[in-house]
Amino acid sequence: MSAVWLVTGAAGMLGQDVLARLAGEDVTAVAADRAAMDIADLESVRAGFDKHRPAVVVNCAAWTAVDDAESQEDAALRVNGTGPGVLAAACREHNAVLLQVSTDYVFAGDGEKPYAENGPTRPRSAYGRTKLAGEQAVLDTLPDTGYVVRTAWLYGAGGGNFVRTMIKLEGIKDTLDVVDDQRGQPTWTVDLADRLVRLGQAALAGTAPAGVYHGTSGGETTWFGFTREIFRLLGTDPARVRPTTSEAFVRPAPRPAFSVLGHDRWAAAGIEPIRDWRAALEEAFPALLETERPRSSNDRIDDQIPSNSKT
Protein backbone atom coordinates (compact mmCIF):
# COMPACT_ATOMS: atom_id res chain seq x y z
CA MET A 1 0.00 0.00 0.00
CA SER A 2 1.35 3.42 -0.94
CA ALA A 3 2.10 6.01 1.74
CA VAL A 4 -0.61 8.57 2.44
CA TRP A 5 0.31 12.25 2.20
CA LEU A 6 -2.18 14.65 3.76
CA VAL A 7 -2.06 18.20 2.39
CA THR A 8 -3.83 20.83 4.48
CA GLY A 9 -4.68 24.17 2.92
CA ALA A 10 -5.05 22.16 -0.28
CA ALA A 11 -7.17 24.77 -2.06
CA GLY A 12 -4.49 27.45 -1.74
CA MET A 13 -1.84 28.41 -4.27
CA LEU A 14 0.92 26.29 -2.73
CA GLY A 15 -1.38 23.44 -1.73
CA GLN A 16 -2.52 23.04 -5.34
CA ASP A 17 1.06 22.72 -6.55
CA VAL A 18 1.98 20.25 -3.80
CA LEU A 19 -0.92 18.05 -4.89
CA ALA A 20 0.13 18.38 -8.54
CA ARG A 21 3.67 17.36 -7.63
CA LEU A 22 2.44 14.36 -5.64
CA ALA A 23 0.40 13.21 -8.63
CA GLY A 24 3.65 12.05 -10.19
CA GLU A 25 4.62 9.91 -7.20
CA ASP A 26 3.53 6.47 -6.03
CA VAL A 27 1.62 7.85 -3.04
CA THR A 28 -1.96 8.47 -2.00
CA ALA A 29 -2.50 12.22 -1.78
CA VAL A 30 -5.37 13.47 0.38
CA ALA A 31 -6.48 17.07 -0.06
CA ALA A 32 -7.87 18.75 3.05
CA ASP A 33 -9.30 22.24 2.79
CA ARG A 34 -10.86 24.21 5.64
CA ALA A 35 -14.21 22.51 5.17
CA ALA A 36 -12.64 19.07 5.48
CA MET A 37 -10.38 19.76 8.45
CA ASP A 38 -10.13 22.55 11.00
CA ILE A 39 -6.44 22.27 11.86
CA ALA A 40 -6.90 24.14 15.14
CA ASP A 41 -9.57 21.72 16.38
CA LEU A 42 -8.12 18.56 17.90
CA GLU A 43 -11.21 16.44 17.30
CA SER A 44 -11.44 17.50 13.66
CA VAL A 45 -7.76 16.69 13.14
CA ARG A 46 -7.99 13.35 14.95
CA ALA A 47 -10.98 12.35 12.84
CA GLY A 48 -9.01 13.10 9.68
CA PHE A 49 -5.95 11.22 10.90
CA ASP A 50 -8.01 8.20 11.97
CA LYS A 51 -9.65 8.10 8.56
CA HIS A 52 -6.59 8.57 6.36
CA ARG A 53 -3.64 7.41 8.50
CA PRO A 54 -1.10 9.79 6.90
CA ALA A 55 2.62 9.08 6.85
CA VAL A 56 3.40 12.69 5.87
CA VAL A 57 1.45 15.88 6.51
CA VAL A 58 2.25 19.01 4.50
CA ASN A 59 0.68 21.99 6.25
CA CYS A 60 -0.04 24.69 3.69
CA ALA A 61 -2.93 26.11 5.72
CA ALA A 62 -2.20 29.57 7.06
CA TRP A 63 -3.58 32.99 7.89
CA THR A 64 -1.71 35.06 5.29
CA ALA A 65 -3.50 38.41 5.60
CA VAL A 66 -0.47 40.18 7.05
CA ASP A 67 -2.12 43.53 7.71
CA ASP A 68 -5.35 42.08 9.13
CA ALA A 69 -3.30 40.09 11.64
CA GLU A 70 -2.29 43.35 13.34
CA SER A 71 -5.87 43.87 14.53
CA GLN A 72 -6.89 40.20 14.67
CA GLU A 73 -3.84 38.55 16.18
CA ASP A 74 -5.84 36.01 18.18
CA ALA A 75 -7.61 34.80 15.05
CA ALA A 76 -4.31 34.62 13.15
CA LEU A 77 -2.68 32.79 16.05
CA ARG A 78 -5.41 30.15 16.01
CA VAL A 79 -4.49 29.22 12.43
CA ASN A 80 -0.76 29.93 12.40
CA GLY A 81 0.16 28.89 15.93
CA THR A 82 -2.47 26.64 17.47
CA GLY A 83 -3.15 24.78 14.22
CA PRO A 84 0.43 23.56 13.66
CA GLY A 85 0.60 22.55 17.31
CA VAL A 86 -2.55 20.42 16.96
CA LEU A 87 -1.23 18.84 13.76
CA ALA A 88 2.09 18.12 15.46
CA ALA A 89 0.33 16.39 18.37
CA ALA A 90 -1.65 14.23 15.93
CA CYS A 91 1.51 13.42 13.97
CA ARG A 92 3.19 12.31 17.18
CA GLU A 93 0.27 10.01 17.96
CA HIS A 94 0.39 8.49 14.46
CA ASN A 95 4.18 8.50 14.01
CA ALA A 96 3.85 10.80 10.99
CA VAL A 97 6.21 13.38 9.49
CA LEU A 98 5.05 17.02 9.52
CA LEU A 99 6.24 19.64 7.04
CA GLN A 100 5.25 23.07 8.33
CA VAL A 101 5.43 25.98 5.87
CA SER A 102 6.60 29.18 7.55
CA THR A 103 7.83 32.63 6.58
CA ASP A 104 10.67 35.13 6.47
CA TYR A 105 8.58 37.36 8.76
CA VAL A 106 9.92 35.46 11.78
CA PHE A 107 13.11 37.51 11.32
CA ALA A 108 13.49 41.21 12.07
CA GLY A 109 14.06 41.98 8.40
CA ASP A 110 16.90 44.41 9.05
CA GLY A 111 19.83 42.14 8.13
CA GLU A 112 22.56 42.68 5.56
CA LYS A 113 23.44 39.07 4.75
CA PRO A 114 21.21 36.02 4.19
CA TYR A 115 19.50 34.79 7.35
CA ALA A 116 20.75 31.35 8.37
CA GLU A 117 18.32 28.60 9.29
CA ASN A 118 19.55 28.74 12.89
CA GLY A 119 19.72 32.52 13.02
CA PRO A 120 17.99 34.42 15.83
CA THR A 121 14.32 35.17 15.19
CA ARG A 122 12.75 38.51 16.08
CA PRO A 123 9.40 39.08 14.37
CA ARG A 124 8.19 42.67 14.13
CA SER A 125 4.59 41.97 13.15
CA ALA A 126 1.63 40.02 14.50
CA TYR A 127 1.80 37.76 11.47
CA GLY A 128 5.45 36.98 12.17
CA ARG A 129 4.75 36.29 15.82
CA THR A 130 1.94 33.86 15.02
CA LYS A 131 4.02 32.01 12.44
CA LEU A 132 6.92 31.73 14.86
CA ALA A 133 4.54 30.24 17.44
CA GLY A 134 3.63 27.57 14.88
CA GLU A 135 7.28 26.82 14.19
CA GLN A 136 8.05 26.40 17.87
CA ALA A 137 5.06 24.14 18.44
CA VAL A 138 6.16 21.82 15.63
CA LEU A 139 9.83 21.70 16.62
CA ASP A 140 9.04 21.19 20.33
CA THR A 141 6.46 18.47 19.73
CA LEU A 142 8.29 16.65 16.93
CA PRO A 143 12.04 17.00 17.54
CA ASP A 144 12.79 14.04 15.25
CA THR A 145 10.02 14.23 12.62
CA GLY A 146 9.10 17.92 12.47
CA TYR A 147 10.28 20.08 9.56
CA VAL A 148 9.84 23.84 9.21
CA VAL A 149 10.30 25.22 5.71
CA ARG A 150 10.40 29.02 5.62
CA THR A 151 9.55 30.72 2.36
CA ALA A 152 8.85 34.21 1.03
CA TRP A 153 7.61 36.23 -1.95
CA LEU A 154 5.56 33.33 -3.31
CA TYR A 155 3.85 33.42 -6.69
CA GLY A 156 2.05 30.81 -8.78
CA ALA A 157 -0.78 30.26 -11.22
CA GLY A 158 -3.16 28.94 -8.59
CA GLY A 159 -3.90 32.12 -6.66
CA GLY A 160 -3.58 35.88 -6.43
CA ASN A 161 -0.01 37.14 -6.12
CA PHE A 162 2.40 39.91 -7.07
CA VAL A 163 3.31 38.59 -10.53
CA ARG A 164 -0.29 38.16 -11.63
CA THR A 165 -1.11 41.64 -10.31
CA MET A 166 1.78 43.23 -12.23
CA ILE A 167 0.77 41.43 -15.44
CA LYS A 168 -2.73 42.85 -15.04
CA LEU A 169 -1.51 46.37 -14.21
CA GLU A 170 0.88 46.47 -17.15
CA GLY A 171 -2.13 46.35 -19.44
CA ILE A 172 -3.98 49.23 -17.77
CA LYS A 173 -1.30 51.59 -16.42
CA ASP A 174 1.20 53.78 -18.24
CA THR A 175 3.71 53.65 -15.40
CA LEU A 176 4.06 51.83 -12.09
CA ASP A 177 5.82 53.04 -8.95
CA VAL A 178 7.24 50.03 -7.13
CA VAL A 179 9.16 49.75 -3.85
CA ASP A 180 12.93 49.49 -4.30
CA ASP A 181 14.04 49.35 -0.64
CA GLN A 182 12.81 45.85 0.24
CA ARG A 183 15.00 42.92 -0.84
CA GLY A 184 13.93 39.31 -1.15
CA GLN A 185 13.77 36.16 -3.24
CA PRO A 186 10.76 35.68 -5.56
CA THR A 187 9.81 32.00 -5.28
CA TRP A 188 7.62 29.94 -7.60
CA THR A 189 5.22 27.66 -5.74
CA VAL A 190 6.03 24.83 -8.17
CA ASP A 191 9.68 24.92 -7.09
CA LEU A 192 8.76 25.04 -3.40
CA ALA A 193 6.27 22.18 -3.82
CA ASP A 194 9.01 20.07 -5.36
CA ARG A 195 11.35 20.67 -2.41
CA LEU A 196 8.59 19.93 0.10
CA VAL A 197 7.88 16.59 -1.55
CA ARG A 198 11.55 15.69 -1.81
CA LEU A 199 12.11 16.66 1.82
CA GLY A 200 9.17 14.53 2.91
CA GLN A 201 10.54 11.60 0.96
CA ALA A 202 13.96 12.05 2.54
CA ALA A 203 12.36 12.29 5.98
CA LEU A 204 10.57 8.96 5.45
CA ALA A 205 13.85 7.43 4.29
CA GLY A 206 15.66 8.76 7.35
CA THR A 207 18.11 10.82 5.30
CA ALA A 208 16.94 14.34 6.20
CA PRO A 209 17.64 15.79 9.65
CA ALA A 210 14.58 17.33 11.26
CA GLY A 211 14.50 21.06 11.86
CA VAL A 212 14.46 24.26 9.84
CA TYR A 213 15.03 24.66 6.09
CA HIS A 214 14.68 27.72 3.87
CA GLY A 215 12.57 27.24 0.75
CA THR A 216 13.24 30.34 -1.33
CA SER A 217 14.83 30.87 -4.72
CA GLY A 218 18.48 31.67 -5.25
CA GLY A 219 19.60 35.21 -5.93
CA GLU A 220 17.88 38.33 -4.68
CA THR A 221 16.16 41.46 -5.95
CA THR A 222 13.76 44.20 -4.89
CA TRP A 223 10.08 44.49 -5.75
CA PHE A 224 11.17 47.12 -8.27
CA GLY A 225 13.72 44.79 -9.87
CA PHE A 226 11.20 41.96 -9.82
CA THR A 227 8.62 44.09 -11.63
CA ARG A 228 11.11 45.21 -14.26
CA GLU A 229 11.87 41.56 -15.00
CA ILE A 230 8.14 40.86 -15.31
CA PHE A 231 7.83 43.73 -17.79
CA ARG A 232 10.81 42.42 -19.75
CA LEU A 233 9.13 39.04 -20.06
CA LEU A 234 5.97 40.78 -21.19
CA GLY A 235 7.96 42.35 -24.01
CA THR A 236 7.28 45.88 -22.82
CA ASP A 237 9.57 48.69 -21.69
CA PRO A 238 10.92 48.05 -18.16
CA ALA A 239 11.50 51.81 -17.84
CA ARG A 240 7.76 52.13 -17.31
CA VAL A 241 8.49 50.79 -13.81
CA ARG A 242 9.78 53.53 -11.52
CA PRO A 243 11.47 53.05 -8.13
CA THR A 244 9.94 54.38 -4.94
CA THR A 245 10.34 53.78 -1.20
CA SER A 246 8.30 51.96 1.42
CA GLU A 247 7.21 55.34 2.78
CA ALA A 248 4.97 55.70 -0.27
CA PHE A 249 3.01 52.57 0.71
CA VAL A 250 2.49 52.69 4.48
CA ARG A 251 0.74 49.54 5.71
CA PRO A 252 -0.53 48.45 9.17
CA ALA A 253 2.12 45.71 9.40
CA PRO A 254 5.80 46.57 8.91
CA ARG A 255 7.37 44.93 5.86
CA PRO A 256 10.85 43.43 6.20
CA ALA A 257 13.46 45.51 4.42
CA PHE A 258 15.63 42.43 4.01
CA SER A 259 14.05 39.01 3.41
CA VAL A 260 16.99 37.13 1.91
CA LEU A 261 17.31 33.63 3.38
CA GLY A 262 20.31 31.29 3.38
CA HIS A 263 20.00 27.74 2.09
CA ASP A 264 22.87 25.82 3.68
CA ARG A 265 20.71 23.21 5.40
CA TRP A 266 19.58 21.47 2.21
CA ALA A 267 22.99 19.84 1.83
CA ALA A 268 22.36 17.84 5.01
CA ALA A 269 19.29 16.31 3.35
CA GLY A 270 21.08 15.64 0.06
CA ILE A 271 18.77 18.06 -1.79
CA GLU A 272 19.94 21.02 -3.85
CA PRO A 273 18.49 24.46 -3.04
CA ILE A 274 15.96 26.09 -5.33
CA ARG A 275 17.36 27.63 -8.53
CA ASP A 276 17.82 31.32 -9.28
CA TRP A 277 14.60 33.33 -9.22
CA ARG A 278 15.02 34.61 -12.79
CA ALA A 279 15.17 31.13 -14.32
CA ALA A 280 12.11 30.06 -12.35
CA LEU A 281 10.11 33.14 -13.33
CA GLU A 282 10.89 32.63 -17.02
CA GLU A 283 9.63 29.03 -16.88
CA ALA A 284 6.57 29.95 -14.83
CA PHE A 285 5.61 32.94 -16.96
CA PRO A 286 3.47 31.36 -19.70
CA ALA A 287 1.03 29.87 -17.18
CA LEU A 288 0.93 33.10 -15.18
CA LEU A 289 0.31 35.11 -18.32
CA GLU A 290 -2.53 32.81 -19.31
CA THR A 291 -4.32 33.52 -16.03
CA GLU A 292 -4.28 37.31 -16.44
CA ARG A 293 -4.07 38.32 -20.09
CA PRO A 294 -7.31 38.80 -22.08
CA ARG A 295 -8.10 35.86 -24.35
CA SER A 296 -9.30 37.88 -27.35
CA SER A 297 -9.10 41.36 -28.82
CA ASN A 298 -12.78 41.82 -27.90
CA ASP A 299 -12.04 41.33 -24.20
CA ARG A 300 -9.19 43.73 -23.51
CA ILE A 301 -9.10 45.36 -20.08
CA ASP A 302 -7.15 48.38 -21.31
CA ASP A 303 -9.88 49.27 -23.83
CA GLN A 304 -11.99 50.23 -20.81
CA ILE A 305 -9.34 52.27 -18.97
CA PRO A 306 -8.16 55.82 -19.87
CA SER A 307 -4.70 55.59 -21.44
CA ASN A 308 -3.26 58.17 -19.04
CA SER A 309 -4.07 56.13 -15.91
CA LYS A 310 -1.14 55.83 -13.55
CA THR A 311 -0.55 54.29 -10.14
C-alpha positions in Angstrom: 0.0 0.0 0.0 1.4 3.4 -0.9 2.1 6.0 1.7 -0.6 8.6 2.4 0.3 12.2 2.2 -2.2 14.7 3.8 -2.1 18.2 2.4 -3.8 20.8 4.5 -4.7 24.2 2.9 -5.0 22.2 -0.3 -7.2 24.8 -2.1 -4.5 27.5 -1.7 -1.8 28.4 -4.3 0.9 26.3 -2.7 -1.4 23.4 -1.7 -2.5 23.0 -5.3 1.1 22.7 -6.6 2.0 20.3 -3.8 -0.9 18.1 -4.9 0.1 18.4 -8.5 3.7 17.4 -7.6 2.4 14.4 -5.6 0.4 13.2 -8.6 3.6 12.1 -10.2 4.6 9.9 -7.2 3.5 6.5 -6.0 1.6 7.8 -3.0 -2.0 8.5 -2.0 -2.5 12.2 -1.8 -5.4 13.5 0.4 -6.5 17.1 -0.1 -7.9 18.8 3.1 -9.3 22.2 2.8 -10.9 24.2 5.6 -14.2 22.5 5.2 -12.6 19.1 5.5 -10.4 19.8 8.4 -10.1 22.5 11.0 -6.4 22.3 11.9 -6.9 24.1 15.1 -9.6 21.7 16.4 -8.1 18.6 17.9 -11.2 16.4 17.3 -11.4 17.5 13.7 -7.8 16.7 13.1 -8.0 13.4 15.0 -11.0 12.3 12.8 -9.0 13.1 9.7 -6.0 11.2 10.9 -8.0 8.2 12.0 -9.6 8.1 8.6 -6.6 8.6 6.4 -3.6 7.4 8.5 -1.1 9.8 6.9 2.6 9.1 6.8 3.4 12.7 5.9 1.5 15.9 6.5 2.2 19.0 4.5 0.7 22.0 6.3 0.0 24.7 3.7 -2.9 26.1 5.7 -2.2 29.6 7.1 -3.6 33.0 7.9 -1.7 35.1 5.3 -3.5 38.4 5.6 -0.5 40.2 7.0 -2.1 43.5 7.7 -5.3 42.1 9.1 -3.3 40.1 11.6 -2.3 43.4 13.3 -5.9 43.9 14.5 -6.9 40.2 14.7 -3.8 38.5 16.2 -5.8 36.0 18.2 -7.6 34.8 15.0 -4.3 34.6 13.2 -2.7 32.8 16.1 -5.4 30.1 16.0 -4.5 29.2 12.4 -0.8 29.9 12.4 0.2 28.9 15.9 -2.5 26.6 17.5 -3.1 24.8 14.2 0.4 23.6 13.7 0.6 22.6 17.3 -2.6 20.4 17.0 -1.2 18.8 13.8 2.1 18.1 15.5 0.3 16.4 18.4 -1.6 14.2 15.9 1.5 13.4 14.0 3.2 12.3 17.2 0.3 10.0 18.0 0.4 8.5 14.5 4.2 8.5 14.0 3.9 10.8 11.0 6.2 13.4 9.5 5.0 17.0 9.5 6.2 19.6 7.0 5.3 23.1 8.3 5.4 26.0 5.9 6.6 29.2 7.5 7.8 32.6 6.6 10.7 35.1 6.5 8.6 37.4 8.8 9.9 35.5 11.8 13.1 37.5 11.3 13.5 41.2 12.1 14.1 42.0 8.4 16.9 44.4 9.0 19.8 42.1 8.1 22.6 42.7 5.6 23.4 39.1 4.8 21.2 36.0 4.2 19.5 34.8 7.3 20.8 31.4 8.4 18.3 28.6 9.3 19.6 28.7 12.9 19.7 32.5 13.0 18.0 34.4 15.8 14.3 35.2 15.2 12.8 38.5 16.1 9.4 39.1 14.4 8.2 42.7 14.1 4.6 42.0 13.1 1.6 40.0 14.5 1.8 37.8 11.5 5.4 37.0 12.2 4.8 36.3 15.8 1.9 33.9 15.0 4.0 32.0 12.4 6.9 31.7 14.9 4.5 30.2 17.4 3.6 27.6 14.9 7.3 26.8 14.2 8.1 26.4 17.9 5.1 24.1 18.4 6.2 21.8 15.6 9.8 21.7 16.6 9.0 21.2 20.3 6.5 18.5 19.7 8.3 16.6 16.9 12.0 17.0 17.5 12.8 14.0 15.3 10.0 14.2 12.6 9.1 17.9 12.5 10.3 20.1 9.6 9.8 23.8 9.2 10.3 25.2 5.7 10.4 29.0 5.6 9.6 30.7 2.4 8.9 34.2 1.0 7.6 36.2 -1.9 5.6 33.3 -3.3 3.8 33.4 -6.7 2.0 30.8 -8.8 -0.8 30.3 -11.2 -3.2 28.9 -8.6 -3.9 32.1 -6.7 -3.6 35.9 -6.4 0.0 37.1 -6.1 2.4 39.9 -7.1 3.3 38.6 -10.5 -0.3 38.2 -11.6 -1.1 41.6 -10.3 1.8 43.2 -12.2 0.8 41.4 -15.4 -2.7 42.9 -15.0 -1.5 46.4 -14.2 0.9 46.5 -17.2 -2.1 46.4 -19.4 -4.0 49.2 -17.8 -1.3 51.6 -16.4 1.2 53.8 -18.2 3.7 53.6 -15.4 4.1 51.8 -12.1 5.8 53.0 -8.9 7.2 50.0 -7.1 9.2 49.7 -3.9 12.9 49.5 -4.3 14.0 49.4 -0.6 12.8 45.8 0.2 15.0 42.9 -0.8 13.9 39.3 -1.1 13.8 36.2 -3.2 10.8 35.7 -5.6 9.8 32.0 -5.3 7.6 29.9 -7.6 5.2 27.7 -5.7 6.0 24.8 -8.2 9.7 24.9 -7.1 8.8 25.0 -3.4 6.3 22.2 -3.8 9.0 20.1 -5.4 11.3 20.7 -2.4 8.6 19.9 0.1 7.9 16.6 -1.6 11.5 15.7 -1.8 12.1 16.7 1.8 9.2 14.5 2.9 10.5 11.6 1.0 14.0 12.0 2.5 12.4 12.3 6.0 10.6 9.0 5.5 13.8 7.4 4.3 15.7 8.8 7.3 18.1 10.8 5.3 16.9 14.3 6.2 17.6 15.8 9.6 14.6 17.3 11.3 14.5 21.1 11.9 14.5 24.3 9.8 15.0 24.7 6.1 14.7 27.7 3.9 12.6 27.2 0.7 13.2 30.3 -1.3 14.8 30.9 -4.7 18.5 31.7 -5.2 19.6 35.2 -5.9 17.9 38.3 -4.7 16.2 41.5 -5.9 13.8 44.2 -4.9 10.1 44.5 -5.7 11.2 47.1 -8.3 13.7 44.8 -9.9 11.2 42.0 -9.8 8.6 44.1 -11.6 11.1 45.2 -14.3 11.9 41.6 -15.0 8.1 40.9 -15.3 7.8 43.7 -17.8 10.8 42.4 -19.7 9.1 39.0 -20.1 6.0 40.8 -21.2 8.0 42.4 -24.0 7.3 45.9 -22.8 9.6 48.7 -21.7 10.9 48.1 -18.2 11.5 51.8 -17.8 7.8 52.1 -17.3 8.5 50.8 -13.8 9.8 53.5 -11.5 11.5 53.1 -8.1 9.9 54.4 -4.9 10.3 53.8 -1.2 8.3 52.0 1.4 7.2 55.3 2.8 5.0 55.7 -0.3 3.0 52.6 0.7 2.5 52.7 4.5 0.7 49.5 5.7 -0.5 48.5 9.2 2.1 45.7 9.4 5.8 46.6 8.9 7.4 44.9 5.9 10.8 43.4 6.2 13.5 45.5 4.4 15.6 42.4 4.0 14.0 39.0 3.4 17.0 37.1 1.9 17.3 33.6 3.4 20.3 31.3 3.4 20.0 27.7 2.1 22.9 25.8 3.7 20.7 23.2 5.4 19.6 21.5 2.2 23.0 19.8 1.8 22.4 17.8 5.0 19.3 16.3 3.4 21.1 15.6 0.1 18.8 18.1 -1.8 19.9 21.0 -3.9 18.5 24.5 -3.0 16.0 26.1 -5.3 17.4 27.6 -8.5 17.8 31.3 -9.3 14.6 33.3 -9.2 15.0 34.6 -12.8 15.2 31.1 -14.3 12.1 30.1 -12.4 10.1 33.1 -13.3 10.9 32.6 -17.0 9.6 29.0 -16.9 6.6 30.0 -14.8 5.6 32.9 -17.0 3.5 31.4 -19.7 1.0 29.9 -17.2 0.9 33.1 -15.2 0.3 35.1 -18.3 -2.5 32.8 -19.3 -4.3 33.5 -16.0 -4.3 37.3 -16.4 -4.1 38.3 -20.1 -7.3 38.8 -22.1 -8.1 35.9 -24.4 -9.3 37.9 -27.3 -9.1 41.4 -28.8 -12.8 41.8 -27.9 -12.0 41.3 -24.2 -9.2 43.7 -23.5 -9.1 45.4 -20.1 -7.2 48.4 -21.3 -9.9 49.3 -23.8 -12.0 50.2 -20.8 -9.3 52.3 -19.0 -8.2 55.8 -19.9 -4.7 55.6 -21.4 -3.3 58.2 -19.0 -4.1 56.1 -15.9 -1.1 55.8 -13.5 -0.6 54.3 -10.1 
